[in-house]
Amino acid sequence: MSIRWSIRIRSLSELDDARAAGFDRVQLTVDAVMAWDDAGFQAERNRLLATGVSFEVFEAPLPRNVQVTEQGFNTYLWTEYLNTAVRRISELGCRTLVWGDGRARLLPVEGDISTSKEHFYQFMFILCGIAEQFGITVCLEPLGPRRTNFLNSLDEMDACIALIGKHNLSMMFSPRDLVELHADLTELSKYRQKIAHIHVENPEVPETSSPPRASDRYDYLAFFKALGIIDYAGVISLPAGSRKDTLAYCRQLWASAEADV
C-alpha cells in the first residue's frame, strides 16, 4: 500500500517549517494561489516547483467566507474564479482537491431547503467539470452537526456523490469526522471505492484540527488498520502544526497496521 504523507499549511510562509519537519508534500488552500496576477503567479509557480515540494493536494476551492447555499450566491462570478484557480493549482501538480468547509454548505434553518441543496449540487457539478479537465479528483468531507447541517453521514455523502454523477467526485474523512458522525470503522469497506483522501486529526479536540499524539486516548492504530483493510493507497494529510515527532508517530502506526493486515 503506497502512502504519501502531507501536512496542511495555512500559507506559503509555512513551507520552510513543513520541510524542516520532514514533509515533502504540503496541502495548501486554493486562495493562496490567487494572490497574484497571471505574470506574478508564473514567477511564484517556478519558485515553488524549484523547491522540490509536492503540491499534490489542495483544499478549499472557495475562500472560507463564501457560502454556496446562501441566497444571492453568484454562480457566474465564482465559476470564473474556479476556472483560474483550478488551472493554477494544476500547474503546481495538484491531483486532488478536498473540501471540508461546513459553512460553505450550510442550509437555512427555516423555510424551503430544497433550493439551497440544488444550488450546492449544481455548483459541485460545475466544480467537478472544471477539475475534470485537469485530471483532478474532488473530495467532499462528511461533517458532524457541530460544523454543518448538510451531509452529516457517510451514507448522505455517498448519496450526494451518486446524485451529482461525476466520476471524479469522491469522499474524504478523518478520525474526527468518524467520531462526530458516530460511524464505525467497519463501515469504511462499504465506501472503499469512493475514498480518495484522508486527514488524521485528534478527535478529542473537536473545535479545531489538532495533530495526533501518542498520549491521545483515541485508537489511531485501529483507524490505520481499517484503512489497510480497504487497501487505501494515497495521501494522508496531517494538521498544521504537526512536527517531526508527529510524522514519525503516524508512520510507525501505519507500519504496525500494515504488518497486521
N, C-alpha and C positions, 0 to 999 in steps of 0.2 A: 504494500500500500504506500503510495507516494504522497507524503505530507509535506507541505511547504508552509513555513511559519512566517507570519507577518505581524506587524504592530500598527495599530491605529494611531495616527498622528493628527493633531488639530491644525497644524500649519507647517509650511516648509521650513520654518525656523527650528523645528524639532528633528529635522532629518539627521543632523550630525549626532544627536543624542541617541537616535534609533540605531544608527550604525555602531556607535560605541557600546550599545547594549547587546550587540551580536546579531542584529536583524539585517538581512539583505533584501527584505521586502517591506514596504510600508503601504498602509491603507489610508488614503488621503480623501478629504471631502472634495466634491466636484467644484464647488465655488472657489477653491484655492487656485484653479487654473483659469479663472475668469477675471483675474485682476489686471490683465494686460490687454492691449490691442493685439492684432494678429502678429505684427512685427515683434513686439515685446515678448509674446508667447513663444515665437520660434526661437528667439535667443535663450529664453529660460528653458525651453524644451531641450535644446542642445546641451545646456549646462547640466540639467538633471540626468539626461541619458548618460553623460560622461561620468557620473558618479558610480555607475555600475549597480545602483539600487533598482530593484524591480518595482514597478507601479502596476502590478497585475490586477489589483483590486482597488476600486474607488467606491466611495459611499455617498449617499445623499445627493441625488441628481438635482434637487432644488434646494435653495437656501432654507434654513430652518424656520424662518418666519412665514413661509409660503404654505397656504392650506388649499389643497386641490378641491376639497369638498365645500369650501366657503362660497357663499353667494357672491357673484361678481368675479370669480376666478377667470383670468384672461388666458384662455387656452392658446390663442394665437401667439401672444407675447411669449409665453413660456415654451411653446414649441420651437420658436425661433431661438430662444436661449439654449434649448437642448440640442438643436442642430449644431450649434457652435461648440457647446460643452462636450458632447459625446465625441465629436470629431477630434477635439483636443486630447481628451483622455485616451482615445485610441492611438494617437500619435505617441503617447507615452508608454504604450504597451498594455493598456487595460484590456482584460478579457472578462472581468466580472464586475458588475455594478450593483451594489447592495443598497437597500432602502429600509431602514428601521426607524424612521421618524414617525411616531404615532400621531403627532399633531397634524401632520400633513393630510391625514385621512380621517380626522375627527368628524363624526356625524352630528347634526344638530340634535339637541336633547328634546326638542319639541317639534311637532309638525311632521310632514312627509319626509322620510329619509331616502326614499327610492331614487329621487332625482340626484341627491348627493352621491349615492352609491354608483349610479350610472355615470356621473361625471368622472368619478375615480376610475371606473373600468375603462372608459373611453381614453382617459389620459394614459393609463397603463398600456393600452393597445398602441397608442402613439409612441410612447417611450420605447416599448419593445421593438416597434417597427424601425425607429431610428437606430437603436442599438444593434439590431439585426444586420444592418448594412455594414457594420464594422466588426462583425463576429463576436459581439459582446453578449453575455448572458446577464439577464436582470434577475435579481433575487429580492423577494419580499420577505419581511420578518413578521411572523405572528407575535403579537404582543399582549401582555396581560392588561386588565382593565385599569390598572394604575396609569398606563401610558396612552391608551386609546380606547375607543368604544366600537371599533370595527376591525374584523379579522382577529378574533381573540381565541382561536384554537387552530390546531393543525388541520382539523377537518375543514374548517372555514377557509383556511388558506389553500388547501387542496382544491376546494370547490371554486375558489376565485381564479386559480390558475387555469382550471378547466374551462371556466366561463370566458376568460379573456382569449384563450385559444392560441397563444403564441408559443412556438416551440422553444424559444429562448427565454421563457419565463420559468423560474424555479423558486425554491424557498431556501431560507437560511434560518438558523436559530442558535441559541446559546443555552447553557445550563440555567441562566437567569430566566430565560423565557419558559423553559420546561417547568421550572418550579412555580412561576407565576400562573401558568396555564394548567397546573395540576396534571401534567402529562407524564405518562410512564415511559421509561426508556424503551420498553418493549414495543411501543407504538412506532418507533422510528422505522422498523422494517417495512411498514405499510407504505412509507413515503420515500423509500431509498432511491428511487429513480428521479425524484424531484428535489433532492437535497444537493445544493451546489456550493454552499459556503457555510463556515462555522465560525462563531465567535466563542471565546471562552472567558466568561466573566464570573465574578464571585456573586452567587445568588443571595448571599447573606447581606448584601448591600444593595437593596432593590432600587434605591433612589438614583443610582449612578452606575456607570460602567467601571468596575473596580477589578484590578488584577487578581488572579487566583493566587493563594498562598498555601503552603503546606499546613499551616495552622488552622485553615478553614474547616468547618465541620462538614461541608459538602463533599460527597464522594466523587471526586473528579475521575478517579480510576474507573469507576463503573460507567461514567459518561464516555470516556475514551474507548472502553471495551465495547460499548453499544455502537460507536462509530466503526470500530473494527469489524463487528458482526455484519454490518451493512456494506462493508468494503468501501468505506468513504476514502476517497483519494482526491485531495485538493488542498486549498489554502485553509489554515486555521489562524484567525487573527486574534491577537491578544490586545487588551485595552491600552490606551495611552497611559504612560507612567510605568509600564512593565519594564523590568530591569533584566540584567544578565541572569540573576537567580530565578526570575520568573520563567524565562525561556528554558533554562536548564531543568527546572522542576517539571514543566509541561512535557519537555522532550523525554524525560525519564519516565513519566507516567505513560506516555504514548508507547515507549519501548516495552514497558511492562504489560500494557494492554495487548500489544501486538504479539507478544510471546504467549499470551494466554488464549488467543483467539484461534 
